[in-house]
Structure formats: C-alpha cells, structure tokens
C-alpha cells in the first residue's frame, strides 16, 4: 500500500510540526541550532521546556545572552560560553557558541542547555575558582541536561571532569576529583552550581515550567 506521505513524514521539523517541513529528511544540526537560537532570542517557545525555563530566568534576572551556531574544528567541542572581559565583577551578559558540526540534530538542545546554564551561573555570582569550582559548575550544567536521579555520583563527576580536565583540573584523577566534593557539596553543585548552595536556581518544578530560586 505504501505511505500517503505529507509535510512531516521524515523529520520532527525543528519542534514545529505545524509550520515547518522537511519533505526529504534533510533537516541538519545547523538548521536545528539556528532555529532554536532564533526562538530563544526572540522570546518564543523553543519546544524544549528546559531552554524556556533558563531563558526566562536570564531575562528576569537582567542577564543578556546571545547564541550563535558555528562550524568548529571537528571533534573539538560541542559548545562554549564566553563572558565579557570584566567578568565576574560586573557580569550582565554572555555569548554562547554552539558547534553544530560536532552534534547530531537530537543533541543540539542539550548543548544549548549546557552552555546557557553556565550563563545562569555567571549571572548568580560566577563560577567558583579551582578544580572543585569547575567540577561544581559542570555538574549543574550536565544535571540540567539530564536530571535523572538514577545516575550515580561517580558517573556524574567523571562526566564533569571530562569537561574540566583541559582547564582547571588538568592531571586530576577521578579519585582525586571525588575527594574534592563532599556529599553535601555534591548536592549543592547539582542544584545551584556552587558548593555553598548560593548559586543558580534549582531544577525544581521542571515538568510544570517553574524555576525555583
């Protein structure tokens, strides 16, 4: 019998099934990135609740943000957050660059979430210094990507260490990294991005679109 076809047969159409089309399945990670960035920067719903929560928080906090989608060195990184030269003293803006060529279409939203969490952290006093501070910031960013409570502490710290190993945690082993964060520190890192619990808002009420301070 075959399929009748139609506008949305081959792709999710960048989370816009009513207005977008991809008749032959050629939607790319670049398309997804640019479309998502455009929606977030214009205040439209992005189709991803996490992104909408973070963008709303940044606007309410008076923190300006920009998102660009670039072709980067293959395999180098999926994204990076840039702060103004006066950071962290008078921080009120950040620029996120997403490397779409190092991402599949389904991973773009996660990459933007991760980098916008770093914007959110900067808006709340900046990232703590040292390896522990880097681990803490990355723990929260990865937690926003996937807040599944079943992911063990060891796995989350290993993931955070992979993002800090070329920076402030160079030469630090996973065993050393785990000793830097007590259980209390770890929980504070997941929820606020700072070991003392005074950082960015917690991932609370995500299912109903609320952001708790």
MODELLER restraints for C-alpha pairs under 7 A, 6 or more apart:
rsr = mdl.restraints
at = mdl.atoms
rsr.add(forms.Gaussian(group=physical.xy_distance, feature=features.Distance(at['CA:7:A'], at['CA:21:A']), mean=5.34, stdev=0.5))
rsr.add(forms.Gaussian(group=physical.xy_distance, feature=features.Distance(at['CA:7:A'], at['CA:22:A']), mean=6.71, stdev=0.5))
rsr.add(forms.Gaussian(group=physical.xy_distance, feature=features.Distance(at['CA:7:A'], at['CA:23:A']), mean=5.69, stdev=0.5))
rsr.add(forms.Gaussian(group=physical.xy_distance, feature=features.Distance(at['CA:8:A'], at['CA:17:A']), mean=6.78, stdev=0.5))
rsr.add(forms.Gaussian(group=physical.xy_distance, feature=features.Distance(at['CA:8:A'], at['CA:21:A']), mean=5.85, stdev=0.5))
rsr.add(forms.Gaussian(group=physical.xy_distance, feature=features.Distance(at['CA:8:A'], at['CA:22:A']), mean=6.41, stdev=0.5))
rsr.add(forms.Gaussian(group=physical.xy_distance, feature=features.Distance(at['CA:8:A'], at['CA:23:A']), mean=6.64, stdev=0.5))
rsr.add(forms.Gaussian(group=physical.xy_distance, feature=features.Distance(at['CA:9:A'], at['CA:23:A']), mean=6.80, stdev=0.5))
rsr.add(forms.Gaussian(group=physical.xy_distance, feature=features.Distance(at['CA:10:A'], at['CA:22:A']), mean=6.59, stdev=0.5))
rsr.add(forms.Gaussian(group=physical.xy_distance, feature=features.Distance(at['CA:10:A'], at['CA:23:A']), mean=6.44, stdev=0.5))
rsr.add(forms.Gaussian(group=physical.xy_distance, feature=features.Distance(at['CA:10:A'], at['CA:24:A']), mean=6.42, stdev=0.5))
rsr.add(forms.Gaussian(group=physical.xy_distance, feature=features.Distance(at['CA:10:A'], at['CA:25:A']), mean=4.89, stdev=0.5))
rsr.add(forms.Gaussian(group=physical.xy_distance, feature=features.Distance(at['CA:11:A'], at['CA:22:A']), mean=6.00, stdev=0.5))
rsr.add(forms.Gaussian(group=physical.xy_distance, feature=features.Distance(at['CA:11:A'], at['CA:25:A']), mean=5.63, stdev=0.5))
rsr.add(forms.Gaussian(group=physical.xy_distance, feature=features.Distance(at['CA:13:A'], at['CA:20:A']), mean=5.43, stdev=0.5))
rsr.add(forms.Gaussian(group=physical.xy_distance, feature=features.Distance(at['CA:13:A'], at['CA:21:A']), mean=5.64, stdev=0.5))
rsr.add(forms.Gaussian(group=physical.xy_distance, feature=features.Distance(at['CA:13:A'], at['CA:22:A']), mean=6.13, stdev=0.5))
rsr.add(forms.Gaussian(group=physical.xy_distance, feature=features.Distance(at['CA:14:A'], at['CA:32:A']), mean=5.61, stdev=0.5))
rsr.add(forms.Gaussian(group=physical.xy_distance, feature=features.Distance(at['CA:15:A'], at['CA:47:A']), mean=5.59, stdev=0.5))
rsr.add(forms.Gaussian(group=physical.xy_distance, feature=features.Distance(at['CA:28:A'], at['CA:105:A']), mean=6.15, stdev=0.5))
rsr.add(forms.Gaussian(group=physical.xy_distance, feature=features.Distance(at['CA:29:A'], at['CA:100:A']), mean=5.54, stdev=0.5))
rsr.add(forms.Gaussian(group=physical.xy_distance, feature=features.Distance(at['CA:29:A'], at['CA:103:A']), mean=6.54, stdev=0.5))
rsr.add(forms.Gaussian(group=physical.xy_distance, feature=features.Distance(at['CA:29:A'], at['CA:104:A']), mean=5.77, stdev=0.5))
rsr.add(forms.Gaussian(group=physical.xy_distance, feature=features.Distance(at['CA:29:A'], at['CA:105:A']), mean=4.22, stdev=0.5))
rsr.add(forms.Gaussian(group=physical.xy_distance, feature=features.Distance(at['CA:29:A'], at['CA:108:A']), mean=6.73, stdev=0.5))
rsr.add(forms.Gaussian(group=physical.xy_distance, feature=features.Distance(at['CA:30:A'], at['CA:69:A']), mean=6.93, stdev=0.5))
rsr.add(forms.Gaussian(group=physical.xy_distance, feature=features.Distance(at['CA:30:A'], at['CA:100:A']), mean=5.37, stdev=0.5))
rsr.add(forms.Gaussian(group=physical.xy_distance, feature=features.Distance(at['CA:32:A'], at['CA:105:A']), mean=6.36, stdev=0.5))
rsr.add(forms.Gaussian(group=physical.xy_distance, feature=features.Distance(at['CA:33:A'], at['CA:69:A']), mean=6.17, stdev=0.5))
rsr.add(forms.Gaussian(group=physical.xy_distance, feature=features.Distance(at['CA:33:A'], at['CA:100:A']), mean=6.75, stdev=0.5))
rsr.add(forms.Gaussian(group=physical.xy_distance, feature=features.Distance(at['CA:33:A'], at['CA:108:A']), mean=6.15, stdev=0.5))
rsr.add(forms.Gaussian(group=physical.xy_distance, feature=features.Distance(at['CA:34:A'], at['CA:69:A']), mean=6.24, stdev=0.5))
rsr.add(forms.Gaussian(group=physical.xy_distance, feature=features.Distance(at['CA:36:A'], at['CA:46:A']), mean=5.80, stdev=0.5))
rsr.add(forms.Gaussian(group=physical.xy_distance, feature=features.Distance(at['CA:37:A'], at['CA:67:A']), mean=5.80, stdev=0.5))
rsr.add(forms.Gaussian(group=physical.xy_distance, feature=features.Distance(at['CA:39:A'], at['CA:45:A']), mean=6.43, stdev=0.5))
rsr.add(forms.Gaussian(group=physical.xy_distance, feature=features.Distance(at['CA:39:A'], at['CA:46:A']), mean=5.53, stdev=0.5))
rsr.add(forms.Gaussian(group=physical.xy_distance, feature=features.Distance(at['CA:40:A'], at['CA:46:A']), mean=6.04, stdev=0.5))
rsr.add(forms.Gaussian(group=physical.xy_distance, feature=features.Distance(at['CA:40:A'], at['CA:55:A']), mean=6.75, stdev=0.5))
rsr.add(forms.Gaussian(group=physical.xy_distance, feature=features.Distance(at['CA:45:A'], at['CA:52:A']), mean=6.30, stdev=0.5))
rsr.add(forms.Gaussian(group=physical.xy_distance, feature=features.Distance(at['CA:46:A'], at['CA:52:A']), mean=6.40, stdev=0.5))
rsr.add(forms.Gaussian(group=physical.xy_distance, feature=features.Distance(at['CA:49:A'], at['CA:209:A']), mean=6.56, stdev=0.5))
rsr.add(forms.Gaussian(group=physical.xy_distance, feature=features.Distance(at['CA:50:A'], at['CA:113:A']), mean=6.93, stdev=0.5))
rsr.add(forms.Gaussian(group=physical.xy_distance, feature=features.Distance(at['CA:51:A'], at['CA:113:A']), mean=5.85, stdev=0.5))
rsr.add(forms.Gaussian(group=physical.xy_distance, feature=features.Distance(at['CA:53:A'], at['CA:209:A']), mean=6.32, stdev=0.5))
rsr.add(forms.Gaussian(group=physical.xy_distance, feature=features.Distance(at['CA:53:A'], at['CA:210:A']), mean=6.87, stdev=0.5))
rsr.add(forms.Gaussian(group=physical.xy_distance, feature=features.Distance(at['CA:53:A'], at['CA:211:A']), mean=6.40, stdev=0.5))
rsr.add(forms.Gaussian(group=physical.xy_distance, feature=features.Distance(at['CA:54:A'], at['CA:116:A']), mean=6.98, stdev=0.5))
rsr.add(forms.Gaussian(group=physical.xy_distance, feature=features.Distance(at['CA:58:A'], at['CA:64:A']), mean=6.94, stdev=0.5))
rsr.add(forms.Gaussian(group=physical.xy_distance, feature=features.Distance(at['CA:58:A'], at['CA:120:A']), mean=6.46, stdev=0.5))
rsr.add(forms.Gaussian(group=physical.xy_distance, feature=features.Distance(at['CA:62:A'], at['CA:92:A']), mean=6.98, stdev=0.5))
rsr.add(forms.Gaussian(group=physical.xy_distance, feature=features.Distance(at['CA:63:A'], at['CA:92:A']), mean=4.81, stdev=0.5))
rsr.add(forms.Gaussian(group=physical.xy_distance, feature=features.Distance(at['CA:63:A'], at['CA:93:A']), mean=5.28, stdev=0.5))
rsr.add(forms.Gaussian(group=physical.xy_distance, feature=features.Distance(at['CA:63:A'], at['CA:123:A']), mean=6.31, stdev=0.5))
rsr.add(forms.Gaussian(group=physical.xy_distance, feature=features.Distance(at['CA:64:A'], at['CA:92:A']), mean=6.21, stdev=0.5))
rsr.add(forms.Gaussian(group=physical.xy_distance, feature=features.Distance(at['CA:64:A'], at['CA:93:A']), mean=4.42, stdev=0.5))
rsr.add(forms.Gaussian(group=physical.xy_distance, feature=features.Distance(at['CA:64:A'], at['CA:94:A']), mean=6.52, stdev=0.5))
rsr.add(forms.Gaussian(group=physical.xy_distance, feature=features.Distance(at['CA:65:A'], at['CA:93:A']), mean=5.46, stdev=0.5))
rsr.add(forms.Gaussian(group=physical.xy_distance, feature=features.Distance(at['CA:65:A'], at['CA:94:A']), mean=4.95, stdev=0.5))
rsr.add(forms.Gaussian(group=physical.xy_distance, feature=features.Distance(at['CA:65:A'], at['CA:95:A']), mean=5.64, stdev=0.5))
rsr.add(forms.Gaussian(group=physical.xy_distance, feature=features.Distance(at['CA:66:A'], at['CA:94:A']), mean=6.57, stdev=0.5))
rsr.add(forms.Gaussian(group=physical.xy_distance, feature=features.Distance(at['CA:66:A'], at['CA:95:A']), mean=4.75, stdev=0.5))
rsr.add(forms.Gaussian(group=physical.xy_distance, feature=features.Distance(at['CA:66:A'], at['CA:96:A']), mean=5.98, stdev=0.5))
rsr.add(forms.Gaussian(group=physical.xy_distance, feature=features.Distance(at['CA:67:A'], at['CA:95:A']), mean=6.00, stdev=0.5))
rsr.add(forms.Gaussian(group=physical.xy_distance, feature=features.Distance(at['CA:67:A'], at['CA:96:A']), mean=4.71, stdev=0.5))
rsr.add(forms.Gaussian(group=physical.xy_distance, feature=features.Distance(at['CA:67:A'], at['CA:97:A']), mean=5.87, stdev=0.5))
rsr.add(forms.Gaussian(group=physical.xy_distance, feature=features.Distance(at['CA:68:A'], at['CA:96:A']), mean=6.28, stdev=0.5))
rsr.add(forms.Gaussian(group=physical.xy_distance, feature=features.Distance(at['CA:68:A'], at['CA:97:A']), mean=4.92, stdev=0.5))
rsr.add(forms.Gaussian(group=physical.xy_distance, feature=features.Distance(at['CA:68:A'], at['CA:98:A']), mean=6.23, stdev=0.5))
rsr.add(forms.Gaussian(group=physical.xy_distance, feature=features.Distance(at['CA:69:A'], at['CA:97:A']), mean=5.82, stdev=0.5))
rsr.add(forms.Gaussian(group=physical.xy_distance, feature=features.Distance(at['CA:69:A'], at['CA:98:A']), mean=4.82, stdev=0.5))
rsr.add(forms.Gaussian(group=physical.xy_distance, feature=features.Distance(at['CA:69:A'], at['CA:99:A']), mean=6.08, stdev=0.5))
rsr.add(forms.Gaussian(group=physical.xy_distance, feature=features.Distance(at['CA:69:A'], at['CA:100:A']), mean=6.22, stdev=0.5))
rsr.add(forms.Gaussian(group=physical.xy_distance, feature=features.Distance(at['CA:70:A'], at['CA:97:A']), mean=6.75, stdev=0.5))
rsr.add(forms.Gaussian(group=physical.xy_distance, feature=features.Distance(at['CA:70:A'], at['CA:98:A']), mean=6.06, stdev=0.5))
rsr.add(forms.Gaussian(group=physical.xy_distance, feature=features.Distance(at['CA:70:A'], at['CA:99:A']), mean=5.12, stdev=0.5))
rsr.add(forms.Gaussian(group=physical.xy_distance, feature=features.Distance(at['CA:70:A'], at['CA:100:A']), mean=6.21, stdev=0.5))
rsr.add(forms.Gaussian(group=physical.xy_distance, feature=features.Distance(at['CA:71:A'], at['CA:99:A']), mean=5.48, stdev=0.5))
rsr.add(forms.Gaussian(group=physical.xy_distance, feature=features.Distance(at['CA:71:A'], at['CA:100:A']), mean=6.15, stdev=0.5))
rsr.add(forms.Gaussian(group=physical.xy_distance, feature=features.Distance(at['CA:71:A'], at['CA:101:A']), mean=5.53, stdev=0.5))
rsr.add(forms.Gaussian(group=physical.xy_distance, feature=features.Distance(at['CA:72:A'], at['CA:99:A']), mean=5.45, stdev=0.5))
rsr.add(forms.Gaussian(group=physical.xy_distance, feature=features.Distance(at['CA:72:A'], at['CA:101:A']), mean=6.79, stdev=0.5))
rsr.add(forms.Gaussian(group=physical.xy_distance, feature=features.Distance(at['CA:74:A'], at['CA:102:A']), mean=6.17, stdev=0.5))
rsr.add(forms.Gaussian(group=physical.xy_distance, feature=features.Distance(at['CA:75:A'], at['CA:102:A']), mean=5.87, stdev=0.5))
rsr.add(forms.Gaussian(group=physical.xy_distance, feature=features.Distance(at['CA:77:A'], at['CA:99:A']), mean=6.83, stdev=0.5))
rsr.add(forms.Gaussian(group=physical.xy_distance, feature=features.Distance(at['CA:77:A'], at['CA:102:A']), mean=6.98, stdev=0.5))
rsr.add(forms.Gaussian(group=physical.xy_distance, feature=features.Distance(at['CA:78:A'], at['CA:98:A']), mean=6.04, stdev=0.5))
rsr.add(forms.Gaussian(group=physical.xy_distance, feature=features.Distance(at['CA:78:A'], at['CA:99:A']), mean=4.91, stdev=0.5))
rsr.add(forms.Gaussian(group=physical.xy_distance, feature=features.Distance(at['CA:78:A'], at['CA:102:A']), mean=5.71, stdev=0.5))
rsr.add(forms.Gaussian(group=physical.xy_distance, feature=features.Distance(at['CA:78:A'], at['CA:103:A']), mean=6.57, stdev=0.5))
rsr.add(forms.Gaussian(group=physical.xy_distance, feature=features.Distance(at['CA:78:A'], at['CA:111:A']), mean=6.51, stdev=0.5))
rsr.add(forms.Gaussian(group=physical.xy_distance, feature=features.Distance(at['CA:79:A'], at['CA:97:A']), mean=5.47, stdev=0.5))
rsr.add(forms.Gaussian(group=physical.xy_distance, feature=features.Distance(at['CA:79:A'], at['CA:98:A']), mean=4.28, stdev=0.5))
rsr.add(forms.Gaussian(group=physical.xy_distance, feature=features.Distance(at['CA:79:A'], at['CA:99:A']), mean=5.39, stdev=0.5))
rsr.add(forms.Gaussian(group=physical.xy_distance, feature=features.Distance(at['CA:79:A'], at['CA:111:A']), mean=6.43, stdev=0.5))
rsr.add(forms.Gaussian(group=physical.xy_distance, feature=features.Distance(at['CA:79:A'], at['CA:115:A']), mean=6.77, stdev=0.5))
rsr.add(forms.Gaussian(group=physical.xy_distance, feature=features.Distance(at['CA:80:A'], at['CA:96:A']), mean=5.89, stdev=0.5))
rsr.add(forms.Gaussian(group=physical.xy_distance, feature=features.Distance(at['CA:80:A'], at['CA:97:A']), mean=5.35, stdev=0.5))
rsr.add(forms.Gaussian(group=physical.xy_distance, feature=features.Distance(at['CA:80:A'], at['CA:98:A']), mean=6.67, stdev=0.5))
rsr.add(forms.Gaussian(group=physical.xy_distance, feature=features.Distance(at['CA:80:A'], at['CA:115:A']), mean=6.33, stdev=0.5))
rsr.add(forms.Gaussian(group=physical.xy_distance, feature=features.Distance(at['CA:81:A'], at['CA:94:A']), mean=6.83, stdev=0.5))
rsr.add(forms.Gaussian(group=physical.xy_distance, feature=features.Distance(at['CA:81:A'], at['CA:95:A']), mean=5.78, stdev=0.5))
rsr.add(forms.Gaussian(group=physical.xy_distance, feature=features.Distance(at['CA:81:A'], at['CA:96:A']), mean=4.54, stdev=0.5))
rsr.add(forms.Gaussian(group=physical.xy_distance, feature=features.Distance(at['CA:81:A'], at['CA:97:A']), mean=6.37, stdev=0.5))
rsr.add(forms.Gaussian(group=physical.xy_distance, feature=features.Distance(at['CA:81:A'], at['CA:115:A']), mean=5.75, stdev=0.5))
rsr.add(forms.Gaussian(group=physical.xy_distance, feature=features.Distance(at['CA:81:A'], at['CA:118:A']), mean=6.88, stdev=0.5))
rsr.add(forms.Gaussian(group=physical.xy_distance, feature=features.Distance(at['CA:82:A'], at['CA:94:A']), mean=5.74, stdev=0.5))
rsr.add(forms.Gaussian(group=physical.xy_distance, feature=features.Distance(at['CA:82:A'], at['CA:95:A']), mean=5.07, stdev=0.5))
rsr.add(forms.Gaussian(group=physical.xy_distance, feature=features.Distance(at['CA:82:A'], at['CA:96:A']), mean=6.23, stdev=0.5))
rsr.add(forms.Gaussian(group=physical.xy_distance, feature=features.Distance(at['CA:83:A'], at['CA:93:A']), mean=6.88, stdev=0.5))
rsr.add(forms.Gaussian(group=physical.xy_distance, feature=features.Distance(at['CA:83:A'], at['CA:94:A']), mean=4.88, stdev=0.5))
rsr.add(forms.Gaussian(group=physical.xy_distance, feature=features.Distance(at['CA:83:A'], at['CA:95:A']), mean=6.55, stdev=0.5))
rsr.add(forms.Gaussian(group=physical.xy_distance, feature=features.Distance(at['CA:84:A'], at['CA:94:A']), mean=6.75, stdev=0.5))
rsr.add(forms.Gaussian(group=physical.xy_distance, feature=features.Distance(at['CA:88:A'], at['CA:125:A']), mean=7.00, stdev=0.5))
rsr.add(forms.Gaussian(group=physical.xy_distance, feature=features.Distance(at['CA:88:A'], at['CA:126:A']), mean=5.76, stdev=0.5))
rsr.add(forms.Gaussian(group=physical.xy_distance, feature=features.Distance(at['CA:91:A'], at['CA:122:A']), mean=6.80, stdev=0.5))
rsr.add(forms.Gaussian(group=physical.xy_distance, feature=features.Distance(at['CA:91:A'], at['CA:123:A']), mean=6.47, stdev=0.5))
rsr.add(forms.Gaussian(group=physical.xy_distance, feature=features.Distance(at['CA:92:A'], at['CA:123:A']), mean=6.35, stdev=0.5))
rsr.add(forms.Gaussian(group=physical.xy_distance, feature=features.Distance(at['CA:94:A'], at['CA:119:A']), mean=5.97, stdev=0.5))
rsr.add(forms.Gaussian(group=physical.xy_distance, feature=features.Distance(at['CA:96:A'], at['CA:115:A']), mean=6.30, stdev=0.5))
rsr.add(forms.Gaussian(group=physical.xy_distance, feature=features.Distance(at['CA:98:A'], at['CA:112:A']), mean=6.89, stdev=0.5))
rsr.add(forms.Gaussian(group=physical.xy_distance, feature=features.Distance(at['CA:110:A'], at['CA:145:A']), mean=5.54, stdev=0.5))
rsr.add(forms.Gaussian(group=physical.xy_distance, feature=features.Distance(at['CA:113:A'], at['CA:144:A']), mean=6.99, stdev=0.5))
rsr.add(forms.Gaussian(group=physical.xy_distance, feature=features.Distance(at['CA:113:A'], at['CA:145:A']), mean=6.40, stdev=0.5))
rsr.add(forms.Gaussian(group=physical.xy_distance, feature=features.Distance(at['CA:114:A'], at['CA:141:A']), mean=4.82, stdev=0.5))
rsr.add(forms.Gaussian(group=physical.xy_distance, feature=features.Distance(at['CA:114:A'], at['CA:142:A']), mean=6.34, stdev=0.5))
rsr.add(forms.Gaussian(group=physical.xy_distance, feature=features.Distance(at['CA:114:A'], at['CA:145:A']), mean=6.46, stdev=0.5))
rsr.add(forms.Gaussian(group=physical.xy_distance, feature=features.Distance(at['CA:117:A'], at['CA:141:A']), mean=5.47, stdev=0.5))
rsr.add(forms.Gaussian(group=physical.xy_distance, feature=features.Distance(at['CA:118:A'], at['CA:141:A']), mean=6.78, stdev=0.5))
rsr.add(forms.Gaussian(group=physical.xy_distance, feature=features.Distance(at['CA:120:A'], at['CA:200:A']), mean=6.18, stdev=0.5))
rsr.add(forms.Gaussian(group=physical.xy_distance, feature=features.Distance(at['CA:121:A'], at['CA:127:A']), mean=6.41, stdev=0.5))
rsr.add(forms.Gaussian(group=physical.xy_distance, feature=features.Distance(at['CA:121:A'], at['CA:193:A']), mean=6.71, stdev=0.5))
rsr.add(forms.Gaussian(group=physical.xy_distance, feature=features.Distance(at['CA:121:A'], at['CA:199:A']), mean=6.45, stdev=0.5))
rsr.add(forms.Gaussian(group=physical.xy_distance, feature=features.Distance(at['CA:121:A'], at['CA:200:A']), mean=5.36, stdev=0.5))
rsr.add(forms.Gaussian(group=physical.xy_distance, feature=features.Distance(at['CA:124:A'], at['CA:199:A']), mean=5.52, stdev=0.5))
rsr.add(forms.Gaussian(group=physical.xy_distance, feature=features.Distance(at['CA:124:A'], at['CA:200:A']), mean=5.71, stdev=0.5))
rsr.add(forms.Gaussian(group=physical.xy_distance, feature=features.Distance(at['CA:125:A'], at['CA:199:A']), mean=6.96, stdev=0.5))
rsr.add(forms.Gaussian(group=physical.xy_distance, feature=features.Distance(at['CA:127:A'], at['CA:133:A']), mean=6.20, stdev=0.5))
rsr.add(forms.Gaussian(group=physical.xy_distance, feature=features.Distance(at['CA:127:A'], at['CA:137:A']), mean=6.37, stdev=0.5))
rsr.add(forms.Gaussian(group=physical.xy_distance, feature=features.Distance(at['CA:128:A'], at['CA:134:A']), mean=6.91, stdev=0.5))
rsr.add(forms.Gaussian(group=physical.xy_distance, feature=features.Distance(at['CA:128:A'], at['CA:194:A']), mean=6.78, stdev=0.5))
rsr.add(forms.Gaussian(group=physical.xy_distance, feature=features.Distance(at['CA:130:A'], at['CA:168:A']), mean=5.88, stdev=0.5))
rsr.add(forms.Gaussian(group=physical.xy_distance, feature=features.Distance(at['CA:131:A'], at['CA:168:A']), mean=4.88, stdev=0.5))
rsr.add(forms.Gaussian(group=physical.xy_distance, feature=features.Distance(at['CA:131:A'], at['CA:169:A']), mean=4.78, stdev=0.5))
rsr.add(forms.Gaussian(group=physical.xy_distance, feature=features.Distance(at['CA:132:A'], at['CA:180:A']), mean=6.05, stdev=0.5))
rsr.add(forms.Gaussian(group=physical.xy_distance, feature=features.Distance(at['CA:134:A'], at['CA:164:A']), mean=6.23, stdev=0.5))
rsr.add(forms.Gaussian(group=physical.xy_distance, feature=features.Distance(at['CA:134:A'], at['CA:168:A']), mean=6.81, stdev=0.5))
rsr.add(forms.Gaussian(group=physical.xy_distance, feature=features.Distance(at['CA:135:A'], at['CA:160:A']), mean=5.45, stdev=0.5))
rsr.add(forms.Gaussian(group=physical.xy_distance, feature=features.Distance(at['CA:135:A'], at['CA:161:A']), mean=6.20, stdev=0.5))
rsr.add(forms.Gaussian(group=physical.xy_distance, feature=features.Distance(at['CA:135:A'], at['CA:164:A']), mean=6.66, stdev=0.5))
rsr.add(forms.Gaussian(group=physical.xy_distance, feature=features.Distance(at['CA:136:A'], at['CA:189:A']), mean=4.81, stdev=0.5))
rsr.add(forms.Gaussian(group=physical.xy_distance, feature=features.Distance(at['CA:136:A'], at['CA:193:A']), mean=5.37, stdev=0.5))
rsr.add(forms.Gaussian(group=physical.xy_distance, feature=features.Distance(at['CA:136:A'], at['CA:194:A']), mean=6.02, stdev=0.5))
rsr.add(forms.Gaussian(group=physical.xy_distance, feature=features.Distance(at['CA:136:A'], at['CA:195:A']), mean=6.80, stdev=0.5))
rsr.add(forms.Gaussian(group=physical.xy_distance, feature=features.Distance(at['CA:137:A'], at['CA:189:A']), mean=6.76, stdev=0.5))
rsr.add(forms.Gaussian(group=physical.xy_distance, feature=features.Distance(at['CA:137:A'], at['CA:193:A']), mean=4.72, stdev=0.5))
rsr.add(forms.Gaussian(group=physical.xy_distance, feature=features.Distance(at['CA:137:A'], at['CA:194:A']), mean=6.83, stdev=0.5))
rsr.add(forms.Gaussian(group=physical.xy_distance, feature=features.Distance(at['CA:138:A'], at['CA:160:A']), mean=5.08, stdev=0.5))
rsr.add(forms.Gaussian(group=physical.xy_distance, feature=features.Distance(at['CA:139:A'], at['CA:156:A']), mean=6.64, stdev=0.5))
rsr.add(forms.Gaussian(group=physical.xy_distance, feature=features.Distance(at['CA:139:A'], at['CA:157:A']), mean=6.83, stdev=0.5))
rsr.add(forms.Gaussian(group=physical.xy_distance, feature=features.Distance(at['CA:139:A'], at['CA:160:A']), mean=5.52, stdev=0.5))
rsr.add(forms.Gaussian(group=physical.xy_distance, feature=features.Distance(at['CA:139:A'], at['CA:189:A']), mean=6.16, stdev=0.5))
rsr.add(forms.Gaussian(group=physical.xy_distance, feature=features.Distance(at['CA:139:A'], at['CA:190:A']), mean=5.69, stdev=0.5))
rsr.add(forms.Gaussian(group=physical.xy_distance, feature=features.Distance(at['CA:140:A'], at['CA:189:A']), mean=5.76, stdev=0.5))
rsr.add(forms.Gaussian(group=physical.xy_distance, feature=features.Distance(at['CA:140:A'], at['CA:190:A']), mean=4.43, stdev=0.5))
rsr.add(forms.Gaussian(group=physical.xy_distance, feature=features.Distance(at['CA:140:A'], at['CA:191:A']), mean=6.40, stdev=0.5))
rsr.add(forms.Gaussian(group=physical.xy_distance, feature=features.Distance(at['CA:140:A'], at['CA:192:A']), mean=6.76, stdev=0.5))
rsr.add(forms.Gaussian(group=physical.xy_distance, feature=features.Distance(at['CA:140:A'], at['CA:193:A']), mean=5.16, stdev=0.5))
rsr.add(forms.Gaussian(group=physical.xy_distance, feature=features.Distance(at['CA:143:A'], at['CA:190:A']), mean=6.11, stdev=0.5))
rsr.add(forms.Gaussian(group=physical.xy_distance, feature=features.Distance(at['CA:144:A'], at['CA:203:A']), mean=6.92, stdev=0.5))
rsr.add(forms.Gaussian(group=physical.xy_distance, feature=features.Distance(at['CA:157:A'], at['CA:178:A']), mean=6.91, stdev=0.5))
rsr.add(forms.Gaussian(group=physical.xy_distance, feature=features.Distance(at['CA:158:A'], at['CA:174:A']), mean=6.16, stdev=0.5))
rsr.add(forms.Gaussian(group=physical.xy_distance, feature=features.Distance(at['CA:165:A'], at['CA:171:A']), mean=6.83, stdev=0.5))
rsr.add(forms.Gaussian(group=physical.xy_distance, feature=features.Distance(at['CA:185:A'], at['CA:195:A']), mean=4.67, stdev=0.5))
rsr.add(forms.Gaussian(group=physical.xy_distance, feature=features.Distance(at['CA:185:A'], at['CA:196:A']), mean=6.90, stdev=0.5))
rsr.add(forms.Gaussian(group=physical.xy_distance, feature=features.Distance(at['CA:188:A'], at['CA:194:A']), mean=6.17, stdev=0.5))
rsr.add(forms.Gaussian(group=physical.xy_distance, feature=features.Distance(at['CA:188:A'], at['CA:195:A']), mean=5.35, stdev=0.5))
rsr.add(forms.Gaussian(group=physical.xy_distance, feature=features.Distance(at['CA:188:A'], at['CA:196:A']), mean=6.52, stdev=0.5))
rsr.add(forms.Gaussian(group=physical.xy_distance, feature=features.Distance(at['CA:188:A'], at['CA:197:A']), mean=4.78, stdev=0.5))
rsr.add(forms.Gaussian(group=physical.xy_distance, feature=features.Distance(at['CA:189:A'], at['CA:195:A']), mean=5.50, stdev=0.5))
rsr.add(forms.Gaussian(group=physical.xy_distance, feature=features.Distance(at['CA:191:A'], at['CA:201:A']), mean=6.89, stdev=0.5))
rsr.add(forms.Gaussian(group=physical.xy_distance, feature=features.Distance(at['CA:191:A'], at['CA:202:A']), mean=4.48, stdev=0.5))
rsr.add(forms.Gaussian(group=physical.xy_distance, feature=features.Distance(at['CA:191:A'], at['CA:203:A']), mean=6.28, stdev=0.5))
rsr.add(forms.Gaussian(group=physical.xy_distance, feature=features.Distance(at['CA:192:A'], at['CA:198:A']), mean=6.47, stdev=0.5))
rsr.add(forms.Gaussian(group=physical.xy_distance, feature=features.Distance(at['CA:192:A'], at['CA:199:A']), mean=4.58, stdev=0.5))
rsr.add(forms.Gaussian(group=physical.xy_distance, feature=features.Distance(at['CA:192:A'], at['CA:200:A']), mean=4.51, stdev=0.5))
rsr.add(forms.Gaussian(group=physical.xy_distance, feature=features.Distance(at['CA:192:A'], at['CA:201:A']), mean=5.64, stdev=0.5))
rsr.add(forms.Gaussian(group=physical.xy_distance, feature=features.Distance(at['CA:192:A'], at['CA:202:A']), mean=5.61, stdev=0.5))
rsr.add(forms.Gaussian(group=physical.xy_distance, feature=features.Distance(at['CA:193:A'], at['CA:199:A']), mean=5.61, stdev=0.5))
rsr.add(forms.Gaussian(group=physical.xy_distance, feature=features.Distance(at['CA:193:A'], at['CA:200:A']), mean=6.16, stdev=0.5))
rsr.add(forms.Gaussian(group=physical.xy_distance, feature=features.Distance(at['CA:201:A'], at['CA:211:A']), mean=6.66, stdev=0.5))
rsr.add(forms.Gaussian(group=physical.xy_distance, feature=features.Distance(at['CA:201:A'], at['CA:212:A']), mean=5.66, stdev=0.5))
rsr.add(forms.Gaussian(group=physical.xy_distance, feature=features.Distance(at['CA:201:A'], at['CA:213:A']), mean=4.56, stdev=0.5))
rsr.add(forms.Gaussian(group=physical.xy_distance, feature=features.Distance(at['CA:202:A'], at['CA:212:A']), mean=5.84, stdev=0.5))
rsr.add(forms.Gaussian(group=physical.xy_distance, feature=features.Distance(at['CA:202:A'], at['CA:213:A']), mean=6.50, stdev=0.5))
rsr.add(forms.Gaussian(group=physical.xy_distance, feature=features.Distance(at['CA:203:A'], at['CA:211:A']), mean=6.82, stdev=0.5))
rsr.add(forms.Gaussian(group=physical.xy_distance, feature=features.Distance(at['CA:204:A'], at['CA:210:A']), mean=6.98, stdev=0.5))
rsr.add(forms.Gaussian(group=physical.xy_distance, feature=features.Distance(at['CA:204:A'], at['CA:211:A']), mean=6.10, stdev=0.5))
rsr.add(forms.Gaussian(group=physical.xy_distance, feature=features.Distance(at['CA:204:A'], at['CA:212:A']), mean=5.81, stdev=0.5))
rsr.add(forms.Gaussian(group=physical.xy_distance, feature=features.Distance(at['CA:205:A'], at['CA:211:A']), mean=6.59, stdev=0.5))
